[in-house]
Amino acid sequence: MTPPRNFLNKAHYNMRKPAFPLFMKLALIGIFLAPSIAHAALFSATWVAGSAGGTSATGTMGAINLNLATVSSGNSTQIFPGTWQQILPPSLGTLYPDAAISIGYNCNGNPQNQSVTFSTQVTNPYLLFNYVDGGSVYDFSSIAGTVTLVGNTVGATLSNKTITLPAGSFNQSNNGFAIQLTGTYPSISYTITNGSCGSGHDSAGFDVAETGFSITPT
């Protein structure tokens, strides 16, 4: 039996119809999905824990090597949870990775030296602090450039490049603040002063970040 003419024509068309290239399908999927993909806007350090009570630690931020110097306390140079998204404003986007290194200080009312050194200069970095203690004073006045308070969950105040925390018991992962420095830095040095913590020494979480890239959803 001979099939109807329209059947043959349809079969012939189906046999010769070119398939839509797979790579074009994937490209179209990417176009439609791209606006909803979250990209990190800030990239922070990946820290390597030192010994408990240590005074130095190392880390990396992309291709940049970091060297941290701090004061010995019970858990200094240990890794803390970051929870930076709870401290930073949403306008800065996401931050990765989300961890902190513990920095120590004595509670004798004298400034305690802290520093981080970079193998390659960083521009307009962010400094992030959590597990902070009430009554602490963070003095960044030795740093050139401007200091801007960009995140704050503890009622911190900024004056003359100095952050002052109100009295009270904070010391939680989401208790902290973040600043941005304007300038280019091979290293950053600052001090922490606290004369009221009862144990004789204490610690806070610290991290440093720089701007990465982001895609704004449309």
C-alpha positions in Angstrom: 0.0 0.0 0.0 1.4 3.4 -1.0 1.2 6.0 1.8 -0.6 9.2 1.1 1.5 11.9 -0.5 1.3 14.2 2.5 2.7 11.5 4.8 5.7 11.0 2.6 6.3 14.8 2.5 6.1 15.0 6.3 8.4 12.1 6.8 10.9 13.5 4.4 10.8 16.9 6.2 11.3 15.3 9.6 14.3 13.3 8.3 16.0 16.4 7.0 15.0 18.9 9.6 18.3 20.1 11.3 18.5 19.6 15.1 18.9 22.8 17.2 22.5 22.8 18.3 23.1 21.8 21.9 25.5 24.6 22.6 22.9 27.1 21.5 20.4 25.6 23.9 22.8 25.8 26.7 23.6 29.4 25.8 20.0 30.4 25.9 19.5 28.6 29.3 22.5 30.6 30.6 21.0 33.9 29.4 17.8 33.3 31.1 19.4 32.0 34.4 22.3 34.4 34.6 20.4 37.3 36.3 19.5 35.0 39.2 23.0 33.6 39.8 24.5 35.1 43.0 28.1 36.2 42.6 30.3 37.3 45.5 30.9 41.0 45.7 33.6 40.8 48.4 36.4 38.2 48.6 37.9 37.7 52.0 40.9 35.9 53.4 41.3 32.2 53.8 43.1 31.8 57.2 45.4 29.0 58.5 45.0 28.6 62.2 48.1 29.0 64.4 48.6 27.4 67.8 46.1 28.4 70.5 47.4 31.5 72.2 49.6 32.3 69.3 50.8 35.7 68.1 51.0 35.1 64.3 49.0 33.4 61.6 49.0 33.3 57.8 46.3 33.4 55.1 45.7 34.0 51.5 43.3 36.3 49.6 43.4 35.1 46.1 47.0 35.3 45.0 47.9 37.6 47.9 49.7 36.1 50.9 48.8 37.5 54.4 50.7 37.6 57.6 48.9 38.5 60.8 50.5 39.7 64.0 48.5 39.9 67.2 48.7 39.6 71.0 48.5 36.2 72.8 45.2 35.3 74.4 43.5 32.1 75.2 42.3 31.4 71.7 44.2 33.9 69.6 45.0 32.7 66.0 42.2 30.2 66.0 39.5 30.1 63.3 36.1 31.7 64.3 32.8 31.7 62.4 32.5 34.8 60.2 28.7 35.4 59.9 29.7 38.6 58.1 26.5 38.8 56.2 24.7 39.6 59.4 27.1 42.5 60.0 27.5 43.9 56.5 24.7 45.8 54.7 23.0 43.9 51.8 24.2 46.5 49.4 27.7 45.1 49.5 26.5 41.8 48.2 27.7 38.4 49.4 31.1 37.7 50.9 33.2 34.5 50.5 34.7 32.8 52.4 32.8 33.4 55.6 35.3 32.9 58.4 37.5 34.9 60.8 40.8 34.6 62.6 41.0 35.3 66.3 43.1 38.3 67.4 44.0 38.8 71.1 44.6 41.7 73.4 45.3 42.2 77.1 42.7 44.0 79.2 45.1 46.4 80.9 43.8 49.6 79.4 46.9 50.0 77.2 46.8 49.9 73.4 47.5 46.4 72.0 49.2 46.3 68.6 47.6 44.4 65.7 48.8 44.2 62.1 48.3 42.4 58.8 50.8 42.5 56.0 50.2 41.7 52.3 52.6 40.3 49.7 50.9 42.5 47.1 49.4 45.9 48.0 45.6 46.0 48.4 43.3 48.9 47.5 40.3 50.1 49.4 40.2 47.0 51.7 37.5 46.2 54.2 38.3 45.2 57.8 35.8 43.1 59.6 35.5 42.4 63.3 33.1 40.2 65.3 33.0 38.6 68.8 33.8 42.1 69.9 33.8 43.2 73.6 32.0 46.1 75.0 34.1 49.1 76.0 36.8 48.3 73.4 38.5 51.1 71.4 39.8 50.3 67.9 42.3 53.0 66.8 43.1 53.2 63.1 44.5 56.8 63.2 48.0 55.6 62.1 46.5 54.5 58.8 46.6 56.9 55.8 43.4 57.5 53.9 39.9 57.6 55.1 38.0 55.2 57.4 34.3 54.6 56.8 32.1 52.6 59.1 30.1 50.3 56.7 28.6 47.7 59.0 27.6 47.9 62.7 25.5 45.7 64.9 26.8 46.8 68.3 26.2 50.6 68.3 29.8 51.4 67.5 30.7 55.0 66.8 33.5 56.4 64.5 35.4 59.6 65.3 38.9 60.6 64.0 39.5 57.1 62.6 38.7 55.6 66.0 35.9 53.1 66.6 34.5 53.1 70.2 32.2 50.3 71.4 29.6 51.0 74.1 29.8 49.2 77.4 28.1 45.8 77.5 28.5 42.1 77.0 28.6 41.3 73.3 31.0 38.5 72.3 28.8 36.7 69.8 29.5 35.9 66.1 27.0 38.5 64.9 28.3 41.2 67.3 30.7 43.3 65.3 31.4 46.1 62.8 33.1 46.6 59.5 35.1 49.5 58.1 36.4 50.3 54.6 39.8 52.0 54.1 40.3 54.3 51.1 43.9 54.0 49.8 46.5 51.4 48.8 48.2 49.4 51.5 51.2 47.0 51.8 50.2 46.5 55.4 47.7 47.7 58.0 48.4 48.4 61.7 46.0 49.5 64.4 45.5 49.0 68.1 42.8 47.7 70.4 42.4 49.0 73.9 40.1 47.6 76.6 40.5 48.0 80.4 37.3 46.3 81.5 37.2 42.6 80.4 37.5 40.5 83.6 39.7 37.7 82.4 42.9 39.8 81.9 42.9 39.1 78.2 40.3 38.6 75.5 39.9 38.2 71.7 37.8 39.2 68.7 37.3 37.8 65.3 39.0 39.5 62.4 39.0 39.3 58.6 40.0 41.4 55.6 38.3 41.6 52.3 38.5 43.4 48.9 36.0 44.1 46.2 35.4 41.3 43.7 32.7 41.3 41.1 29.0 41.1 41.0 26.1 40.7 38.5 23.0 42.8 39.3 19.8 40.9 38.7 17.5 42.5 36.0 
